[in-house]
Amino acid sequence: MTIAHVTGGVRGLAPKRYLAEPAFLANLKPLFWANQAHEADAYEALIYALHPPAHADFANRLLSFRQQGNVAALGKKETEDRLARVMRTIRYPGVEPLLDLAGTEGLTLPRLTTILHFHHPAYPIYSQDLVDGLNMLGIPCVYREELTEESVADYAGVMAALDRLKTGVTFENVPESNCYLTRVVEGALVQYARESRERPQANLGF
């Protein structure tokens, strides 16, 4: 994967992420719990009911998380088998197996990574809010809905950004929950993006 060359900003000014990122991590716990107020019940009802690899009906049930709708094509035997094989064989941080499902009608990358996350919680759910949250921290990431080589590479970039953020999480800032750290940081970023849109002039307490 090609890494873009990054140039410096105005002399004397630190890049945005050097300021925003530590503040975000210091507020990780309240941001996560604020997001849990929106999503905890739906999330826990799905993840605790899962016995992978899931059949097509349950894969579509997973898409009820964040109201993503159903993908009728998952009901086709060939597609169902392919999805089960990907969920069974993929290993973090690999993303290439996701491309085996490219061309499946109605299956976007956000939908596929939702199914993936509930099978393998180390993988984040790819969403506009997650990418917006990272960009607001000064971490450049790209969001594309279609399932293509380019979007899967973008998803890998999001995973790398989250992995780097996770290394900065201290024991004191980890909420007491049964969630994987990926879910904690992803949920906090989703909430960060939500609050930034709702109160664009506020500093969100940072």
Backbone hydrogen bonds, N-H to C=O, Kabsch-Sander energy under -0.5 kcal/mol:
donor,donor_aa,acceptor,acceptor_aa,energy
4,A,2,T,-0.6
7,T,5,H,-0.5
13,L,10,V,-2.3
18,Y,15,P,-1.4
19,L,15,P,-0.6
19,L,16,K,-1.6
20,A,16,K,-3.0
21,E,17,R,-1.8
23,A,19,L,-1.1
24,F,20,A,-2.5
25,L,21,E,-2.5
26,A,22,P,-2.1
27,N,23,A,-1.1
27,N,24,F,-0.7
28,L,25,L,-1.3
31,L,27,N,-2.0
32,F,28,L,-2.7
33,W,29,K,-2.5
34,A,30,P,-2.1
35,N,31,L,-2.0
36,Q,32,F,-2.5
37,A,33,W,-1.5
38,H,34,A,-0.6
38,H,35,N,-1.2
39,E,35,N,-1.9
40,A,36,Q,-2.9
43,Y,39,E,-2.7
44,E,40,A,-2.9
45,A,41,D,-2.1
46,L,42,A,-1.1
47,I,43,Y,-2.7
48,Y,44,E,-1.9
49,A,46,L,-0.8
50,L,46,L,-0.6
59,A,55,H,-2.3
60,N,56,A,-2.3
61,R,57,D,-1.5
62,L,58,F,-2.3
63,L,59,A,-1.0
64,S,61,R,-1.7
65,F,62,L,-1.7
67,Q,64,S,-2.4
68,Q,63,L,-2.7
72,A,70,N,-0.6
73,A,105,E,-0.5
74,L,71,V,-1.7
75,G,72,A,-2.0
76,K,73,A,-1.6
80,E,76,K,-3.1
81,D,77,K,-2.5
82,R,78,E,-2.0
83,L,79,T,-2.8
84,A,80,E,-2.3
85,R,81,D,-2.2
86,V,82,R,-2.2
87,M,83,L,-2.6
88,R,84,A,-1.8
89,T,85,R,-1.9
90,I,86,V,-2.3
94,G,91,R,-2.8
98,L,95,V,-1.8
99,L,96,E,-1.9
100,D,97,P,-1.8
101,L,98,L,-1.8
102,A,99,L,-1.4
104,T,101,L,-1.7
105,E,103,G,-0.5
107,L,104,T,-2.1
108,T,106,G,-1.0
109,L,145,E,-3.1
112,L,108,T,-2.5
113,T,109,L,-2.8
114,T,110,P,-1.2
115,I,111,R,-1.9
116,L,112,L,-2.6
117,H,113,T,-2.5
118,F,114,T,-1.6
119,H,115,I,-1.1
119,H,116,L,-0.6
120,H,116,L,-3.1
123,Y,120,H,-2.4
126,Y,124,P,-0.7
131,V,127,S,-2.1
132,D,128,Q,-2.9
133,G,129,D,-2.7
134,L,130,L,-2.1
135,N,131,V,-2.6
136,M,132,D,-2.5
137,L,133,G,-1.0
137,L,134,L,-0.6
138,G,135,N,-1.6
139,I,134,L,-2.5
148,T,146,E,-1.0
152,V,148,T,-2.3
153,A,149,E,-2.0
154,D,150,E,-2.0
155,Y,151,S,-2.4
156,A,152,V,-2.0
157,G,153,A,-1.7
158,V,154,D,-1.9
159,M,155,Y,-2.5
160,A,156,A,-2.2
161,A,157,G,-2.0
162,L,158,V,-2.4
163,D,159,M,-2.6
164,R,160,A,-2.0
165,L,161,A,-2.3
166,K,162,L,-2.7
167,T,163,D,-1.1
168,G,164,R,-0.5
168,G,165,L,-1.6
169,V,166,K,-1.2
173,N,170,T,-1.0
174,V,171,F,-1.2
177,S,175,P,-1.4
184,V,180,Y,-2.0
185,V,181,L,-2.7
186,E,182,T,-2.7
187,G,183,R,-2.8
188,A,184,V,-2.1
189,L,185,V,-2.3
190,V,186,E,-2.3
191,Q,187,G,-2.2
192,Y,188,A,-2.5
193,A,189,L,-2.4
194,R,190,V,-2.2
195,E,191,Q,-3.0
196,S,192,Y,-2.0
197,R,193,A,-1.8
198,E,194,R,-2.2
199,R,195,E,-2.4
202,A,199,R,-1.7
206,F,203,N,-2.5
